[in-house]
Amino acid sequence: MLAQKPDVDVLIVGAGISGIGMAAHMEMMCPGRTYAIVEQRENLGGTWDLFRYPGIRSDSDMHTLGFVFEPWKHEKSIADAPSILEYLNRIVDERGIRQHISTGHKVIAADWNGREALWHVTVETAGEARKTMTANFLYLGSGYYDYDQPYDAGFELGAFKGQVLHPQFWPENLDYTGKKVLVIGSGATAVTIVPAMAGKAAHVTMLQRTPTWMFSRPAKDGLANFLRKILPEETAYKVTRWKNVKMQDFAFKQARKNPEKVKTALKTRIQKALGADYDDATFTPPYDPWDQRLCLVPDADLFEAMKAGKAKIVTGRIARFVEQGVELDNGDIIEADIIVTATGLNMALAGKIAISQDGEPVDFSQRFYYKGCMFSNLPNLAVVFGYLNASWTLRADINSDYICRVLNQMEATGTDYVVPVLAENHGLEEDNIFDFSSGYIQRSLNIMPKSAVTYPWRLNQEYVLDRKIMAEEALDDGILQFRRAGANAGSDDGQLEAAE
C-alpha cells in the first residue's frame, strides 16, 4: 500500500483518441482502479476538435483509425471530423468515461517522487491558480505536435494585402465564396483543403515546392458495407479491420521492396483520374513512396476539382510575396485573395510537459523506448506515439491493453511501480526508425527518444509483429521490474536493483 493515497491511480493526459482509448480499456480491464483525464482544450477530440479547416477528414480508413473494441458504423470509411467526433462522444457517454474528463486543464509539469511512488502533476486551469494532482501512474495521450505553435516557414508576408491563414488556427465562419485561394504546401492538409474549398472559391491553386505521392481510393469501403449486411456488426468490423491492417502492411513493404513498381501503379491511378489533364512532372516526387506518408485522395476529389477547372497544382519556389499574391522564382505571379500556409506542424514530445524524476529534468532524447510505450529507467509513465506507416489508433490500442495488464500485475503482486531497467553500460546499437524524409520528422530528430536495433528497446514500425509481442510476451521479462514504494529509491537510474 502506498503511504500516501493518490488523487487517482492513473492520470491520463489528453482527451483525444489516445486518452479516450486508455480510459475505455481501464473501464473494461481495470474496473477497480481510479482514473481521470485532463484535457487542455474545452472539448474532447484532440486533433479532430482542434482543426476546423474545410474538408477536415481522416487520412486513413476508420476501420483501423477506429478502436479495436468499438465498431465503425458509418458508411464512409474515410470520415470527416464531425463523424469522428460523434464516434468519440458516443464512446465516452456509453462507457461512463465523460464524468472522468476535466476540460480546460493544462498539465504544466510532472515530477516522479520515487519514495512515494507518486507523480506530482502541476495543472493550470483558466481563471484559477495552478494546482497539484497526484497519481500513481501517468499516461500521456497528448499526441505528437505542438497545439499552440505550428511550423513557421519564415515567409515575409508583409507585402501581401489579402488574408493569410494557417490550417491549425482556422477562423470561424470564413467566407471565401468567389475568392482566389492559394494553398502553400503539398501534404495531407493541402490535399484535403484544395478540393474542399474549390466548391465555393473562384479558384484554388496548390503551390508545391516538390510533388507528393498521392493515392486515390473510394471513401466508402465496399466490402465493409457488404459484410455489415450479412454479418453481426462486431464480426464485420473485425474482418474489415484485419483486412485493412494487412493491406496497409503489404503496401508499405511493397513500397520499400519494389519502389519503381509502386511508383508506376500510383501514377497510373492518377493518370486514369485526370486523363488529358495529367502532367507527369506534377506527380513525380524526388523520393520513393513511403519515404513520406502517402497523401490520400478519397473519391479522386482533388483530381475532379482539377478537371473541372476549379483547382490546379503549380510546382515552384517562392521568390517573394507581392501585393496581389506570390511571385515565383521564374517570375510567374499567382494571384490570391486568401493564402493558406499549409506548411506543416511542429512536433512536441510529451505534450511539452516538463517531466522530471525526483526533481531532475528528464531528457527524453537520452532515453530508449521500451516496447514502444515506456522509457528506460522512467517509472510508471507510458506514452502513445502512433505508427508512421499505419493508423495511429493501432498503437494506441495495443499500448492501452498492455498498460492495463501491467496495472493488474502490479495489483496482483502488491507492487507500486514498474520500471524498464537499462544499465548504464548497455551497449545497445541505435537505429534511426524515423527514416522518413517528412519535414516535421527531420526537424525534430534532436528531441526524439532513442530506439535500438532490436526489441524491446525500440519504437517498432510493424503493427502485426508489435501486437503479437505485446500480447504474448511475459510482462515480467527480466527488464520490466515490479517494485514496492521506498525500495531502493535512492539507487542510481542505471543500476537499479530488484525490490525485496
N, C-alpha and C positions, 0 to 999 in steps of 0.2 A: 504493500500500500504506500502511495506517495505521502510524504509528511505533510504536504500542502495540497489540498484538493484544488484542481484547476477549475477555471470557469467552465471550460468544455474539454472533453477528451481530445477532440480533433477540431482544429480551426482550419477551415477551407477558405482560401483567398481567391475570390473571383466567382461570379455567378453566371459564367458563360458555359459553354459545352463541357469543359473540363471539370469545373466546380460542381455543376449540376449532376454530372455523371458520377462523381465521387459520392455525393450525397445520396443518390439513388442506390449505389452499391452498399453504402452503410445501412440504409433502411432495410435492404434485403439480407445482408450478411452479418452486420454488427448491430442488431437492434438494441442491445444493452448499452451501447456507447453513446455518449452525448456529442453533439457537433453543432457548429454554427458556420454560416457562410457570411463573409463580409465582402461587400461589393462597393467600389468607389463611385460608380455611376448611380443614377437614380432609378435605373431599370435593370432587370436581368437581361441576359442575352449576349453580353460581351461584344464581339465583333459585329454581331447581327443587329445590335441596337446602336452601336457607335456609327457605323457607316450608313448614310442616308442618301447617297447619290443615286441617280436614275438607273434602274435596272439591277440594283444590287442583288446578287444571287450566289449560290454555291458554285465553286469551280470544280467540284467532283460530285459524284452521284450520292443521293441521300440514303441509299441502302448501305453505304459504308460510312458516310458522314453522320448518319443516324446512329443511335446507340444499339448495342447488341441485344439489349433487353426490351427495347420499345420499337415495334414495327413502324416503318414509314408508310403512311396510309394514303398520301396524296397521289394523284395520277401522274404528276410530273416528278421525275427523279432528279432533275436539275431544278432546284427550287429557289424561289425568291425569298428575300429576308423576312417578309411578313409571314410566310408559311413556316419558315424555320422557327421564328419567334412563337408562333402558335403552338408548334410541336413542343418547344421547351416549356412554355407556360402550362400546357396541359399536363406535362410530366410533373412539374413542381406542385401542381394542385392535386392531381390524382394520387400522388405518392406522399403527401404530407410534408413536402420539403419547404414550401413557401414560408411557413412560420419560423423556419430556422435562418432565413435570409435577412440581413440588415443592409439596406442600400445606403448610399451616402457615407460609407465608412471606408476611408482610405488608409491602408496599412503603410506606415512610415518606416518602421524599424521592427526587428525581431531579434531577440538575444536568447540563446540557449544557455540555461543555467544547469550545469552538469550535476551539481549536488542535489538540486531539487528535481532534476529530470523534467523541467518545465521550460516552455517557451514563454518569454515575456514580450508581448507584442504591443507596440505603440500604434494607436489608431487615431486618426484625425477625422472629426465629423464637422459638418458645416455649422457654424454658429456656436460651437462648443469648444471647450478646452480639450487638449489631447488627453486620451485616457489609455490605460494599460489593461490588456486582457491576458490571461494565462491559459495555456493549452499544453497538453502532453505531447501532441503530435501536430505538425504544421504541414498542410498540403497546399501547394501553390498551383492554382489553376488560373494563373494571371496572364496566360498567353505568351507571345514571344516578341511583341513590338511595343513601342512607346505610344501610349494612348494620348499623351499630351503634346508631343512634338513629332511631326512627320519628317521625312528626309528633306533637307533643303538643298536643292541642286545648285544654289548660288546664282540664280538668274538675276540680272539687273533689269527690273521691270518698270523702272521709273518713267520711261518714255511712253509706255502704253497707256492709252486713255480709256480703255474698256475695263471690264471686271475680271479679276483674277481669283480663281478658286482652287482649293486643294480638296480632293475627294474625302479626306479624313474630317474635314470641317465644312460640310455642305450646308449652305443656308436653307432655311425652311421656306417653302413656297417660292422657290426661284422661278421666275417666268423667263423662259428662253425661247418662247414662240417667235418664229420668224428671224431669230438671231443667227449670225455666223459664229460657229463654235470651233475652237482649236483645242484639241486634246493632245498634250505633250506626253509621250510615253507609249510603250507597246506591250505592257504586261497585262495581267488578267483584269486589272481595274479599267485600263483604257479600252480593252477589247469588249468589256461589258458596257461602259458608258457610251461609246460611239453609236452603236445601233439603238440604244435606248433613247438617246437624245435626238436621233435623226428623224424620228416621227414628227416632232414639233418644230425643231430648228429649221432655219432656211437651208443650212448645210453644215455638216460636221467633217472636219479634217483631223485625222490622226497623224501626228508627226512623230516618226520613229527615227532614232539615231541609227539603229540597226534593226533588222527584222526579227520576229519571234516565231518559233514553231507553233503552229495552230492546228487544232484538231476539231473537226466538226462531227457532232453526233446528235441524234434526236434528244429532245428534252424529256420525252416520255420513254420509259423502258418497256417495250412491247411485251417481253417475256414476263416481267414482273407483274404487269397488269393482267396478263392472261392467267398466271399462276394464282393470283388473288381470287379469280373467279372460280377456280376448281379445287383449291386447297384452303385449309384454315389459314387465317391471316398470319399467324406466327410461323407456320411452316413455309408459306410462300416467301416470307421475308428472309428466313434463314437460307433458303435455296438461292434467292436472288443475291443476298449479301455475299455468300460464299462464291457464287459465280463471278461477281464483280471484283472481289478480292483477288481471285485467281487471274482474272483478265488484267487487272492493274499490274500484278506481279509479272505476268507474261510480257505485257507491253514494255515495261521498264527494262526487263532483261533482254528483250529483243533489241531495244534501242542501244543498249550497251554492247551487245554481241554483233549486231548487224546494222550499224547506223545508216549506211548508204541505202539499204533496203527499206528502212523505216522512213528515211527522207523522201524516197520516191513515193511511198504509199501516202504520206501526209500531203505532199504536193499534188498528187493525183486527185485526192478528195477535194482540195481547194479549187483546182482547175475545173473539175466537174461542176462545182457550185458556181463558179464565176463565168465559165465559158470564155467568150471572146474578150472579156474584161481582165482576164488573168495576166499578170506580169510576173515572170519568174523571179526577177531580182527583188521584188517587194516581199516575197515569201521564202527567201533563201537566207536564213541566218548564218553568221560566221562560226557557228558552233554546232555540235551534234545534238539531236533530240535527247531530252532529259539531262543535258548539262545544265539546263534550267527547266523549271516546270513547264509542261505544255500548257498553252492557253486554250481553254475550251471555248468553242463557238457553238452553243446549242441551236439546233434547227437552222444552222448556217445564217443566223440573223445578221451578222456583220456583212457577210457577202451579199445577202439580199439587199441590204441598205446601199451597198456599193453599186450593185446592178441597177438599182432604182435611181441612181444619180444623187442620192441624199448624203452619201458619205464617200470619202476617199482616203487612201493611205499615201503619205508622202515620206520618202526617206531622205534625210538630210541633217545637217548640223546648223544650229542657230548661230548666226553672226551677232545679231543684236535684236532687241525689242524696239519697235518703232511705234509711232502714234497709232497706226491703224492695224497693228498686229506684230508679225515676226518677219524679219529678213534673214534668209538662209545664207550660208557661206558662198553659194553660187549666184547670189544677187536676187533670187526669187523672193517675192513677198507673199506671205499667207495672211490674208485679211481676216480679222476676227473682232466680234463684239465681246465675246467671252473667251478667256483662256483657262483651261483646266490643266493644272500641273500634276499629272498622274505619274509622278517621278519616283514613287516608292515610299517605303517605310523605314523608320529607324528601329533596329532590334533593341530590346531591353531584356536583360536577364532578371529573373525572379521579381518581375513587376517593379523594378527599380527600388525594391525594399532594401534597406540597409541591414543585411543579415550579419549577425555576429555570434561568436561561440565563447561563452564565458568572458564577454567583453571585448574579445579580439575580432576585428572585422574579418569576414570570410571572403577570400578572393576565389571566386568560382573558377577562374581561368587556371588555377593551380590544383583544382580537384578533378578527380576522374569520375565520370558517370559510373554508377553501379546499376546494371540491368536496365538502363535507360530511364530510371525513375528516382534513384537516390544518388548520393555523392560520397566519395571516400571520406571516412572519418568524421562525418557530419551526422549526428544522431537525430532520429525522429523527424526527418524532413524528406518530403517527396515532392516531385515536380512533374508537370506534363509538358513535353516538347514533342509535338506531333511529327509524323513522317514527312520527309521532303518529297518522297516519291509515291505517296498514297494519302488517304484521307486522315485528317487529324484525329478523329474520334477513335480510330482503330487503336492508337496508342493509349488514348485516354481510358478506353475500356479495359485494356489489359493491365494498365498501371493501377486503376481503381480496384480491380479484382485482387491484384497481388497485395496491395497495401492493406486491404480489408483482411486478407488471410494472415498477414503479418500481425495486425492488431489482435486477431483472435488467438494467434500463437502466444503473443505477449500475455494475454489474459490467462491462457491455459498454463503457462509456465510461471506465472506470478512475477513477471519481469516488467520493468517500467520504461525501458528504451532499447532500441536496436541501433546498431551502428555497423556499416560496412567497413571493416578494418583493412587498411592498406598500409603496410610497413614503409618506413621512410626509404629504405634501400630496395624498393620493389622491383626495379629493373624492367618495368613494363615497356614494350615498344609502342610508341604512339602512332596513331593513324588519323589522317585528316578525313573524317567521314563527311565533312562539309565540302566535298569536291564539286560543288555546284558553282557555276560562274555568275549566278544572280548577284546583282549589286548589293542587295541588302544582306546577303550572306557574306560576301567578301569584305564589306565594310565592318563587319562585326566579329571577324575571326579572333581578334585580340581579347574579346571578353568571354568567349565560349569555353565551357569546361572541356577537359581533355577526354579523349577516347583512346583505348588501347586497340591493338590489332585483334585481340581475342576477347570473347565473353569471359566474365560478366562485366568487365570494366569498359563498356562502350555504349554509345547510343546507336544501337544497331538500326539498319535501314531495310529490314526484311521482316514484315509483319508475320507471315506464316511461321517462320522459324521462331520469332520472339514469342508468339502466342503459345507455341508448344513448350518452349523452355520455361517460360514464366509459370505455366500451369503444372508442369511435370517435375521440375527440379525441386529438391527439398529446400524449404525455407532456411533451415539450419544447415547451411552448406560449408561451414567452416570459415566463411568470410563474414556473413551477417551474424553478428553476435548479439544475443539477448541478455540484458543486464538489469540489475536492480539499482534503484536510486542510491547514490552515495558510494557505490562500489567502484574503487579505483578512479574516482572522479578527477583526481589530480594528475593522472598519468598523462604522458605526452601523447598527442594525437596519433603519431605514427607508431607508437609502441604500446597500444592499449592491451591490457591483459584480460583474460576471461574472468567474468564475475564469479564470485564464490557461490 
